[in-house]
Amino acid sequence: MTEQFGSPTRRTVVKGAAAAMAAPLAMPFVAPALAANNAPIRFACVAVQSGPAGVADHADYINGTNLAVEEINAAGGANGRQIKVELHDIDILTPEGVQASIRAVVDTKPHALGTAFSLVRIPMLEATGDYKAPFLTGDTNIELITFAKKNRGKYWNYFMVDPPEIYYGKMFPKFLDTLAAGGVWKPINNKVHIIREQNQYNMVIADEVKANISKSGFVLSDITDIQYPVQDWGPVMQAIKKSGAGTIMLDYWLGAEEAAFCQQFVADPVKGALVYVQYGPSQPEFLNIAGPAAEGIVWSTVLGVYNDAKGAEFRKRYAAKHSGVIGLCYNGSAYDTLHILNNAWSAVEPENFKAVCDYIRTHKYRGVTGGFSFDNEYQAALHYPMQTDSLEDGMAQLYFQVQDGQHKIIQPTPLAESKFRAFPWA
């Protein structure tokens, strides 16, 4: 079962030497025969560390990186070589900022680069220039991987460690059909009202819903556009009351602001309407801010930490180091990224970037966020179930419901922790 791929933070620019946690090696390229066997393998962890948005996801990315490296190094490293994390700040909001940030990282000549995401993606990739160290990101973006595909001769070193955002839109009507057929949720009508932020990521998702909803038992009734940051959800509440749609899709991505939406909604809900919130609840701040207002909310992510044996063990080890609500996305993504790199570094010389990238592309890996198979034209993780029907080869889009104050996977069935239950305002 396969389908080919179809058709979002503010920060000052990295400041000089403070951009890196440690001094770079003097020589960017060292012949393997001359390389010191005990020389550290340097991973550039590129992450937003302050600003109005993106910090939560990137903090999770840093934490996941550190956990993986700690475990790898404790086990002896890659062929006896320890991995060294070098933390770099990044401006992910402006072309000039992201390019300056990435160029500063490239100047340190690391063995590999990784980041959760940038909101300015193609300039991010272009900023790597002729430096071909493996570059792995979780950008969830069809435009970026299409650009890399069309320029594969230059960007053979780039990998996206999750499927693109198009699958949020493609899967949503299917999810509604499945949920309605389950018998617990009885839609008050078949109308869907999308609340959409006007950025590329959310616009693409909404467009895919529009393109695929006719194949389902639902219809698109209204779209209400919003602009980041949303400081007053009042007009949106008026719009959804007016439409009376039985399904409300909040097509946004910031957990804190989505939590504020939920608080306002449950105070005066559209009785019986299913509320689906796009991605943001994966961030710890969502539950921390929403509190009881989150109960019954449904959300999904194409990049999420499973709760199978492997995922549960990761959650346990991560929670032991980070108290409170833990993230369920980019901590696991970074953890898997470092293990993918470690496998390659253990098999070939880390200084041989081409060999490392060839290994990553041709060797599958099963991590805490799913299966990775990069040997495809986009060098991106495959979506389960729309691109592969194998959980070992693809990354499952996880659908969660907040139940008793916790995120519980309700779909897909092979990974489900719980069944969907009626929400409090039903």
N, C-alpha and C positions, 0 to 999 in steps of 0.2 A: 504494500500500500504506500504509494509515494506521490508527492506533489512537489513540483519545483517551486522555488521562491517566486513570488509575484512582483506584479508591477514594481530630560530633558533637563542656580547656583551662581554666585558672584564673588569675585576675589581679585585682589591685586596680583600683579605678575610676580613670579618667583624672584626672590631677591638674592642675587649673587651666590656667594658661598653658602648662605643659609638654606638654600634650596635642597642641599643634600645632607644626610645625616653623617656622612663620612666622606673623606677625600677620595676622588676617583683614582683608578690605577693610571700610571703614567703612560702606558702604551695601550691603545685601543684594540690592536690586533696582535696576538702572540702566537707564534707557530706552536702547534701542539707539542712538538718534540722538545721545545724549550720551555714550555709552561711548567711552572712549579706545581707539583701534584697537590700541594696543600694550599695553594692560593685560593681565596674565597671566590665563590661564584656570586656575582653582584646582581641583585634584582631591584630594579627601580620601581618602587610602589608610588604611583602618581595619584594624589588624592587631594580633594578640596578639604581644607582644614578650618576654614571660617567663612562666613558669608550668610546670606539670607536663605539659601536653598542648596540641597545636595549634600550637606554635611553629614546627615544621618546615614545615607547610603555609603558614602566614602569612609566614614568612621568604621562602619561594618567591614568594609573592604580591607582597611588597615588591620583590624582585629583578626580577620580571617587569614590574612597573609602571615601575621605574626604567629598564629597558632600552628599553621602548617609548617612554617620554617622551624619553629621550636621542636616540633615532632620529628621532622626530617633530620635536623642536625643531631638530635638526641639518638637517632638510630644510625648515626655515622655519616650523614650527609650524602652527597652524590659522589660515589666512588671515593669516599674519604674526604671530599672537599666540602667544607661548610658553606651554607648559603648565607649571604649577608643582605639584609633588607636596608635599602637606602630610600628614605621618605622624601618625596618632593611635593610641594604645593602646586596647585594648578588653578588657573582661571578658566572655567568651562563655559562661560557665557558669551564671550566676544571672540571674533576671529583673531584679532590682534593679541588678545590675552592668551588664548589657548596656544597659538603658534609660538609666542615668546616662552611660554611655560614648557612646551615640549622640546623646543630647541635647547633650552637650558638643561633639560634632562639628557638629551642626546649628547651634549657636550661632555658629559661625565663618562660616556662610553660604557654603559652597563652591559651585562650579558643578556638581559631581557627587560622589557618594559611591560607594565600592566596597570590598568585603571578600571574603575567601575564603569564610567561612561563620561562623555562630554556632551554638552548641548550643541557644540559647534564641531561637527564630526569630521567632515572632509578636510578642513584646514588642520585639524589635529593630525590626520594621517599624512598630509602633505608636509607638515613640519618635521617629520622624521627624515626627509631628504633621502640621501643615499645610504643612510645608516640602516643596516639590515638585521639588527638584533630582533629576535622574536618579539612581537607586540600583540598582546592579548587583551581584549576589552569585552565588557558586557553591555555594549551600546544598544542592543535591541532595535536595530535600525536597518531597514531595507535599502535606503539610499546609500548608506556607507558601504555595505557589502557589495552592492551593485557597482559602485565606483571602484572598489578594490578589484572586483572581478574583471572589469573592463580595462584595468591597468595592472593586471597580474604580473606582467614582466617587471614592474617596479615594486609592487606591494605583495610579493610572494611571502613575506614574513608576517603578514597580518592575519589574525584569526579572531572571529567573534565567538565567544563562549556561550552564546544562547541564540535561540531563534529570533527573527525580527518581529517587530510590533504588528505586522499585518495579521498574524494569527490571533491576536486579541479580537479583532473585528470578524475574522472568518469563523472563529469558534463560538462567538457569543450567541448567534441564533440557534446553533446546535445545542448549546448548553441550556437555553431556555426550553427548547423542545423536550430535552431529556428530563429536565426538572419538572415540567408540567406533566409529563407522562408518569412521574413517580407517585402522583396522587396526594402528596402532602401539601404542595402548593397548588391552589386552584385559582388561576389568574382571574382577576375581576374583569379584565378585558384583554385583548391581544395587542394593545398599543404600547409602543416603546418610546420613551422620551429621553433623548440624549442631552446631557449637559456637558458641553465640550469646550475645553480650553483651546485658544487659537494659536497653537504652536504645531510644528510639523508632526511630532509624535502623536498627539491626540487627534489631529485632523486626519492622519492616515488611518488610525483605528476607526474613527467614525465613518470614513469613506468605505472601509471594508464592511462595516455593519450594513451600510446602505446597499452595497453591492450584493450582499449575501442573504439579507433578511427575507427576500421574496421566496427563498427556498424553504422557509420555515412556516410555522403557523402564526407568526407574528408580523406586525406591520410597524413601520416607523411613522410616528405621528408628529413629533416635534423635535427641534434642535434648539437649545438655548446656549448661545455663546457666552463664555466668560473670559476674563483676562487676568493673568497673574499679576500681582497677588490679589486674592479675593478677600476683601475686608468686611463685606456685608453680603450675606447670603439671602437677605430679605427678598430682593427681586427674583431670585431663582425659586424661592419657596412659592411666591405668587404664581410663577409660570407653571410649576408642576401641579399646583392646586387647580389652576385653570384647565390644564390639559386632562387631568384625571387619569393619566396613563397607568396601566397596571404594572408596568416595569419602568424603573428609573435607572438609567445608566449614568453614573458620574465619571465622565471620561476626563480624568485629571491624573496627577501623579504625586502630589505633595501630601504626605500623611497628616501633618498638623492641620492643614486647611480642610482636608477631607473629614477629619475628626470634628471640626467646627460645624461642617455641613450636617453631619449625623446628629449632633447635639440639637441643632435647630429643627431638623426634620422630625425627630421623635417627640419633640415638644408639641407638634401639631402635624401629625403624619397624614399622608394619603392612605386611608385605611385599606389594608389588603394589598398594597403595592409592594412588589419586590424591589429592594434597593441593592444594586450592584455597584461597587466602588472599584475603580481601576487602580490596581497595583499598590497605591500608597499605604494601605494597611500593613504591608510587609515591614514597614519602618516602625521601630519600637515606639516612637512618639505617638503613633495613631492610638493604640490602646491606652497609653498613659494619659492622653488628653481626652479622648472620647469617653473613657470610663464605661458606665452602664449603657450609654447611648449607642455603643457599638454592637450590643447584643442583637444577633439575628442578621447583621449585615453580611453580604456575600461579596467576595472579591477573588481575583485570580492573578497569577503571575506565570510567565513562560520560563522564569528562572527562579526556582524556589527550592528550599531545602526539604527533601523528603523526610518522612518519619518511618521509613522502613528500618531494617537493622542497621544499615550503614549510616543513614541520616540521623536516626535516633542517637547513635553513639556520638556522632559529631555534635548534636544539640547538647548532649550531656556534658561533653568536655568543654564546649564553648560556654555553657551556662555556669560551669564551675569557675570560670575566669571573669565572667561579666554578669553581675547581678541584675535582677529585674527582668523586664520583658526583653527578649532577644530578637534581633532581626531574623528574617527568614529568607533573605535573598543574597545580598552581596558579601556577607561573611562566608557563606558556603561557596559562592562563585570564586572568591579569592583563594579559598582553601583548595578547591579543585584545580584552579589555575596553577598554583605552586606545585601540586602533585603531578600535573601533566608535564610541567617543565622539568621537574625532578626526574621523572621517568626518562625523558629525553636526555638530560644531562648525565644520567647514569649509563646511557647506552652509547653516546657519542661525545666528542670533545665539546664542551660548552663554548669554546672560542670559535668553533666551526658553525656559524649561524645557519648556513644552508643545510648542513646535516641535521641540526637540531630541528629546523622547520620541517624538513622532509620526514623526520621521525614523528613529529606531532601530527602531521597530516596523514600519515599512513598507519598509525597505531591507535586503536580505540582505547578509551578509558571510561570506566564506570565510577563516578564520583558520588558525592552526597547530594548533588543537584541533578543527577541523571547520567545518561550515557552520552559520550562525545564521539562523534564520527566526523572528522574534518575532511575526509577525502571526497569532497564534492566541489563543484565549480565555485561556490561562494566561500569555502573554507570556514563554514559556520556550523554550529550545532544544529542538529535536525529536530524538528518539532514532532512530538508524539501527541496525538496519533495522526496528524495530517501529512507528515512526510515519511514516517516509518511506523510500522505497527509493532516494533520491537522496543521494549523499555530499556534494553541493554544498549541499543544503538542511538536512542533519541532522548530528548529532555521532555518530560511530561509537563503540559500546562496544568498547573495545580489550581483547583477551585477550592476555596476555603469558606467556611462560615464561622462567625464568632459565636461560640457556644460556651456559656458559663464563664465568660471573660477570657476565653482562650481561642486561638485559631485552630480550627479542625479541618483537615482535608476531607472534602465530601465527594470530589471527582478528581481524576478518573478512578473507576471502581478498583483496579488492582492496587492502588495506593491509598484508598480511602481509610480514614481513621474513624469516621462517624457518618451517619446518614443526615441528610438535610432535615431540619426541624422547622416547624412554624415559627415565624418571628413574632415578637411581642405585640406589634400593632396589626396583626392579621385579624 
